[in-house]
Amino acid sequence: MDLYQHFSSVIDQYRSLEGRLVVALSGGVDSRVLLALAARYQKERKKPCIAIHVHHGLSSNADHWAQQCRLWCIEEGVLFHLEKVRLEKQGKSIEESAREARYQALKSHLVCGDMLLTGQHRDDQLETFLLALKRGSGPKGLSSMAQCTPYAGAKLVRPILQASREEVESYAQIHKLTWVEDESNQDTRFDRNFLRHQVIPCLTERWPHLTKSVQRSAELCAEQESLLDELLSDHLEKSVHQDDSIDIAQLAEMSSLVRARLLRMWLNKQQAKMPSRDLLDRIWFEVAMSRQDANPILPLAEGQIRRFNHRLYLVAQWQDLSHWQHEIQFDCELTLPESLGRITLLNTQSGTLSKAALSNSPLRIIFEPQGLSAKPCGRRHSRKLKKLFQEYHVPSWLRRRLPILMCGDKVVAVAGIFIDADFVGQDCELVWDKFVPDM
């Protein structure tokens, strides 16, 4: 295989007119070859390229590896970025924690149109397939690694996935490339290393074409997955609402197999990890089918599965805003915490609030509704915000995510929901822009 010609054809197939090549550079032979290929492509095609090295701090050699990657990038004329990360090991293996931290760091450098390049090859695909088999995965897991997949608004591309480890190492030797050796790659306590050093050599000695056969099986599994998604896409579209919730009644009409598949597709659409069969059963029976007066919560790595108004929601884990407050002044934009956007109290001739009523006490924005009452316009009596949120069908997990405008100790308005009758007017307006533009 002409590795550069193959690399170029893959990049040409998936690249956009805008965007950069972003090389995930660990310093091992695979990523070192990937850097050389991307650098050559940059020179020949005038396609901007950068490289990201993620420093996990797990090895005493980590600083040396980072310096080597920097020097190689200087030699190749590629812009270098170093990312130092700390691992969150709660309930996770070192492998999983390192992988999550690495991809989170890589993701922070991506913009729309970029291609994140990683150096997996055909032998890695075999390892991934066997690990999925060990876990009892279905076709989705056995499809292993795709050559290209959407990722963080960009694309994750594996341009040497069709090459063997031998072909990659041969390219490095022919072009006199140097690379680093991670000593942890010899530690067979890690599942992938155990397969690489003790299992796969025996298998490939008996069946020399095993890597190609597994690659073909993975591709067939991926095709079956794509076909299922295509056949069920209309059902998913009918079941999912604009707020990304999924309708329980629609799911209940399906067979258990179709329902499980739609739940997987729904979670995948929100970039959640693929759930096990046991987890899918828990989502359905413990959340969707729990008694009507319950408020079920099922924790996931990405957040929580919640139920409201006969729909299922995947809710992110959010910071507690109960103690957050900030004064607000007329015509001054206030940035809200937790990426909740911006809020402004505008002077206007066609508003819904009375500036005179707002002039009696200091104004502030809070998020804590506990103990507060209000009398929405048109009501005779005030009610606790908790009851009002129920009336206005606000999901329980959003009730501390809504900005509350206070005048002294009185509720003026809950942004986007209602205005208190005592503050109704027409010369100012509370405007909540929920989407903060990228800076």
Phi, psi and omega in degrees: 000131170281102190296320180291319178298318178295315178304312183298319181295323178293315179298316180299326182293324189249350188286153173256167181296322178265175175093168187239165165273125181243107185270126172279104190252099177277330183108348175289173187299322183296311182286332178293318176296319179301319178298316180297318179295316181293323179295318178295318178298319179301316182291318185281325186252000181057039179259117183301142184222138173229162177232140180241124173250125180261120182264106181276339182073017183275340183242150175293345180266003188301320180294322178296317179299317180298319180293320178298316180298321178298315182295318179298321179294322177297315179298322184272352182073035181246134180295131186251138174231136177250130178239118175263133184232158171248140184269135172265109189257010184296110177067017182233155173285162177299321180301312182294317180297316180295319180296314181297317179295320180297311183290329176295319178294318178296319182301326183295344181261355187271141171233166182304132180098344179290158172238114175277118183258126175238155194263026179292144179235189188296325179291325174297323180298320177298315179299315181296320178298314181293323177295320177295321178297319178298325181280353183077031183289155174270196183305325180299312179291323182286343175291348170057234187257129176276155178292327179215135177213144176300142182205117173052042180079358178239208176229138171261118186239135176247086191285349178243025182296332181277350181272156176270166176299321180299319180292323179294314181293325177297318178300317180298318181290317180299321183266011175054044177275147172251157180207174180254155177247118177280118184298336181291343179292346178266354185277105185281005170291334176278134186304315183296319179292324177300315177297314186296318188263333187243332185260306186297321177303322178293318182294315183285337174292321179283318183234087186302334184263018184300318182299320178292322180294317179294321177301317179295317178298318179298319180294321178295319177298318179297322178296318179297320178296316179296321179296315178300315179300319181295316182292331184257003184298323179294319178298319180295317181299322179288334186269336186262134180267173183298332179273014179071010172281161181237137189282123182291320181299319178297318180294324183295336179283346185271161171293163182298326180291315180293319180299316179298320180295318180296322177296319177298315180296320179297314179293321179296323178299332179261016174062033175271156177296149178294126182281154174285168177299321179298318180293322177298319177297321180292321177301317184285309188277326183272335181250297184299317187260009177291163186300153191296331182270006180273163176235071189290145178224127176237110182290140172233170177299326183270355182153231182220145168268124181234163178234139176201134177051044176065030175226155173260142179232144166259112187253129180291158173280120185247157175289144177288121182253012187298334182258001182280134171205155181205138177291153179226139180240160181298137176061020176243118183289132179246124177277126181273157180285170172059033178057034180274003175102208183227148181227141184222139174259099189267137166283127182204157180270358182227045183265192180234000180244155179262118179294325179297317180294333181275355185269000185278335184212164178299147181254140179208161176250131176228174177233357185266110182273352186305125175082355183270150177231159178205162178235091181305150180307130181098351179265153176270331186231154176276158177220158175298145179301326178304315180291321180295320177300322177296316179298321182273010176056046175269121179304146185302324183284348179263354188289343174249024175241002181261126178295131178249122177273123181247140171244101190067237178255015181254141176283123177270313184196152165254116188306128177079000184241298181201167175241139176291141184301329182287350185240012180289136179195205181213012184247009170204165187213139174266115184247121179249109174267107187283349184243113179274124180294148178296139181258000000 
